[in-house]
Amino acid sequence: MSFTTETDARDSAERAMLRDAAARYVERDYTFEARRAALALPEGFSRERWRAFADMGWLALGLPEDCGGLGDAGDAEVVAHALGRALALEPWLANVGLAAPLLVGLRAGTGPGDGTDRCAALLESLATGERLLAVAAWEPQGRHDAFDVETRARRDADGWRLDGVKTLVLGGGTADVLLVAARESGASRDTGGLGVFEVPADAPGLARHALPTYDGRQTADLRLDGVRLPSTARLGGAGDAWPALERAVDTATALACAEAVGAMQAVLETTRTYLQQRRQFGRPLAANQVLRHRLVDLYADIEQARAIAGAAVARLDDAPDVRRRAVSLAKAFVTPAARRCGEEGIQLHGAIGMTDEVVIGHLARRLVGFANLLGDEAWHLERLAPA
């Protein structure tokens, strides 16, 4: 007996089409050579490719329909997987995975006049590729705790003044608009009293230091020294931004796990091909049974990672405690699995795997970088522990 509805079948067919289209685009237009060429560009990625993402609807996934959005988190997972295979350099995760869910949450949690119009305008400009956004939440003293905020937002007759420091702002080096988490009230580790403010990248008093990571992503450190903003700069209500920010971080974490699964799949396929083609003592390396067993172990890790990452994406709209648990379970599992996968790929390639001209080394670096992105294994295990 089948319980699949007509709607489920249609959705499955549409998602399969998206999966095929994303795979074809990556294989045809996002080759390893194209990626290496984009790395040499001033911004570290291709603006032309970013416009292509917008044309294909990849920047609108999960956004409200009235802001030009389409699809849902499951569709975003499909694209994340494809971009992970390609080791994408564009700040898709920073925008679609982090900034967009934050704006959606802030817009949904407040009434008219609390920045909802600005949230909608920013979402529309993101969907069309007109503007790049970045979320500036984390600070040096907080490590992975996005609520540990000492940056202060003070209100006066002219609007807002922001002072503080932000670190490792994903996509922050090239963003046109920064969504800065700042404390309106309370102590540095309170989850209450937080607001999110729209800060133009060229705002006086904002110093931005771009920091490319060793796996090809773009980040930035920010210093806000008396940044003056209009009274309309706060997005959302007074001091109640944490639920929206936490959900946005969870969304980005789940999609980062999907990206990692895509990179892990690329490691397996690249390594399998290499072992089949590389000959030693008159036969391919793949003829060695021990090496085949190691490929099977990689496959098992990848399929488990795929399943738990998919479960995390599927729980993003559940109750906060259910969502937190699903996301942290995924990140805590995928992190060591991804690290093992990258290490195995390097070892099975031998010394050539350490060269810059071979894709396996770039895949391994991306998977190692994923380990500390949006919370490491230890942080997520601690988050899973009972209070």
N, C-alpha and C positions, 0 to 999 in steps of 0.2 A: 504494500500500500504506500502511495506517495502523498506527502502532505505539501508538496510544492505548489504554490499558487501561480496563477497566470502572471501576476505582478512580479513574483520572485523570478520566474523564468525570464521575463522581459528584462529585469534588472541584471540578471546573470548574463544574458546575451549582450547587453550594453556594456557591462564591465569587461566581458571577454573582448569586445571590439576595442575598448580603451587599452586593454593589456596588449593586444596585438599591435595597435597603432604605436604605442609607446616603445615596444620592443623594436619595431621597424625603424622608428626615428633614431633610436640610440644606435642601432647597428649601422644605419646608413649615414647619419649626419653627426653623430657624437663619437667618432672613433678615437682611439688612443692618440693618434697623430693630431687630430683636431683639438683634443684636450691639451696636449703639450704646447700647441701654438697659442691657445687661449691663456695659458699660464704666463706667457711672456707679455701679455697685454698690460697696459698701465694699471687697470683695475683688477687684474688677475682673473677675469672672466669675460665672456663675450656679451656685449649689449645686444648685438644682433640675435644671438641665440635666446636672450631673455625676451625679446619681442616675439620670437617664434613660440616660446612657451605661452605667452599671452594669446597669440593667435590660435593656438591649439586648445585654449581653455584651461591650461594647467595652473594658471595663477588664480582662477576663479573657483577652484574646487573647495566645497564646503562653505562658501560664503552665502549669505542670504540672497534669495532671488532678486529682491528689490535693489540690491547693490551690484547686480550683474553676475551673481554667483550661480553655480551649477554643481550637481553631484553631491557627494558626501565624503565622510572620512574614509570609507572603504575605497572610493575612487582615488582619493589622495594617496592611500597606501599603495595602490597599483603604480602610480607615477613615482612614488618614493622608491619603490623596488627597482624600477627601470633606471632612475637617476643614480641609484647606488651602484648598479652594474657599470654605469658609465663613469663613475667617480666624478659626478657633476661638480663644477666649480661655482656655478651660479647660486646666489643666496635664496634658493627655493625654500629650504627648510626654515630659514630665518623669517621669511615673509609669509608663506602659506601655512607653515607648521606652527609658528610662534606669534607673529604680529597679527595675522588675521583672526585666529581664535581669541586673542586678547581683546581686539576691537569688538568682535561679535559679543563677547561676554560683557564688556562694559556697556555696550549699546542695549543689551537685553535687560541688564540689571538696574537701569535708571529710567527716569521719566523724561518727558520733553523738557528741553532747556538745560539738561545736564551733560551736554557735549554729544548727544546722540546724532545730531546733524553732522558734526565734525567726524565722528566715527564712520558714518555712512559715506561721507566724501572720501575719507582715506581708504576705505574698503573698495570703493569704485575705482580710485586711481591705482590701487594695487592690482585689481583684476585686469585692468587694461594695460598694465606694465608702465603706466605713466610715471609712477613714483616707486622708489625702493624704500622699504621701511625696515626698522630694526628695533628690537626691544632692549632697553638698557635697564636691567633689573639687578644683576649680581654685582657685589662689591668685594674688595679684597678680604675684608675681615669675615665675610659670610661664607666663603668657599662655595658650596653647592646650595646653600639656603637662600632662595630668592627673596624671602621675607626679612632677611637680616639687612635692613636698610638704614643707613645713617644720613644719606642725602636728604636735605631739608627743603621743604617748600613753604615759604612764608608769604602770607597774603598782605598786601597793603592797598592803598587807595588806587594805585596804578595797575594792579594786577597781581602777578606772582613773581617771586625771586627764588631761584634754585641754586643751591650750593652743595657740592659733594663730588664724589669720585665713583666711576663705574668701570668695571673691568670685563674683558672678554665678551664684548657685545657682538654677538653673532651677526655678521653682515653689516656691522657698524661702520666699517671703513668707507663704504660706498653708498650708504643710505642717504636719501634725500630728507627723510623725516625720522627722528628718534622718538620712541615712546618710552619716556623716562619714568621709572618708579621712584617716587620721593615720599618722604614721611611728612604728613601734615600734623601729626600728633603722636604721642606715645614714645616708648623706648625702642631701641634699635632692633630688638628681636620680637616685637609685637606684630601679630598678623593684622591687627586693626590699625587704623590711622594712616593707611597707605593710599596714595593717589597716583594716577598715571597722567603724565603731561606730554602734550605734543610740542616737541622742540625742533625747529628747523635746523638743518645741519650747519647753516651759516649764521646761527644766532650769535650775537656778540657775547663774549664771556665763555663760550664753549670751545674747549681745546680738544681736538680729536687726534689720536695717534693710532694709525692703522697698523695692525699686526697680523700678517699672514701666518697661518699655522703650517706645520711641517707636512700636513696631509693635503694642503691646497685650499683649505677654506680661508675665508676672510673674516677677521674680527677687528676690534678696536678697543682701546682704553679711552675713557672720557674724563675730562675735568670740567666741572661746571662752577664757575667763579662769578657769582652775581648775575646769572643769566636771567634777564627780564622777559616775562611773558605776559600776554594780555589775560584778562580775567576769564576769557573763554578757552584758555589752553588746557584746563583740566578736562579729561575725558572720563565721564562717569560721575558718580556721586562723591560726597565728601568722605574720604578716608575708608572707603569700602571696596577697594580694588582687589584685595587679596584673592577672593574666590575666583574671579575672572583670570587673574594672573596665574594662579595655581593650575587651573584647568588648561590654560594655554601652554604652560610648561609640560604638563602631562601629555597634551596632544603632540607637541614637538618631540617629546621623548619616545612616544609610540611610533611616530613616523620615522624618527632616527633609527629605531630598531628595524623598521622595514627597509630603510636604506642600507643598513648593515647586512641584512639578509641578501639583498641584491648584490652587494660587493662579495659576500661569501660565495654566492652562486658563481660569480665570475671567477673567483679563485679556483673553485672546483673544476670548472670547464677549461680554464687556461692550463691548469696543472695536468688534467687528464690528457689534453691534447699534446702537451709537452712530453709526457711519459710515453705516449703512443708514437711520437715522431723521433724522439732522441734514442739513438741506438748505441749499444755498448756490448762488446764481445759478440757482435754479429746479430744481435736481436734487440727489439725495443725494450726500454726500461719497464714498460707496462707488463711485460711477460713475467716480471718478478712478482710472485704471489704476495710477499710482504707489502710491496708498494700498492698493490691492488687493495689489500686489506686497509691500508691507511686512507685510500680514497673512499672506501666504504664508510669508514669512521667519519670522514669529513661530510659525506652525504647525510649520515644520521644526525650529526650536529646541525646541519643546515635545515633539515626538515623539522626538527624540534624547534629551532629558532623561528622558522617561518610560522609554525602553529602558534607559539606563545606570543609572537609579535602581532599576529592577526587577532588573537583573543584580546590583546590590549586595545587595539584600534576599535574592536567591536564594543568595548566597555566604556568608551569615552563619554557617551551620553547617559551612563548609569549614575546612581547615587555617588557622591564624592568618595565615600569610603571604599566602595566597590571599584571605582575607577582607579583610585590611588593604588590599591592592592594589585590590580591587573597590570598597571603600567610598571610598578616597581618589580613585580615578578618577572616581567619581560626583560627589563633592563638588567636585572641581576643575573638572569640566565644568558642573555645574548652577549653580554660583555665578555665573559671568559670564553664563550664559544667562538666569538669573533676573533679574539686574540689567538686562540689555538689554531683557528683556520688560517690566519695570516702567517703564523710561524710555520705551519705545515707546508703551505705553499712555497715559502722561501726555501725550506729544507729540501723539498722534493725537486726544486729547480737547481739546487746547488749554488755555486758561486755566482752564476749569471743572474740569479734572482736579486742580487744586491745592486745591480747596475741600474742607472737611471733610464736606460733605453728599453727596459723590459717592463711590461705592465704589472707583473706580479709584485714588484717592490712597491709600486704606488698603491696597489690594493692593500698590501700589508700595512702601509702607513695609515691609510684611511681607517682600517679596522682598529689599529692601536689608538688612533686619535679618538675614535668613537668611545673607547673605554672611559674617558674622562668627560665626555660631552654630556651635559645635562644630568650630572650626578654619576659617580662611579659605582662599582659593584657594592662596596662597603656602605656607601651612603644609602643606597636603595634597600639593602638588607636591614639597615637600622630603621629605615622608614617602615618596613614591614613588621618590625617588632611591636608587640603590644605596648600601649602607652603606660 
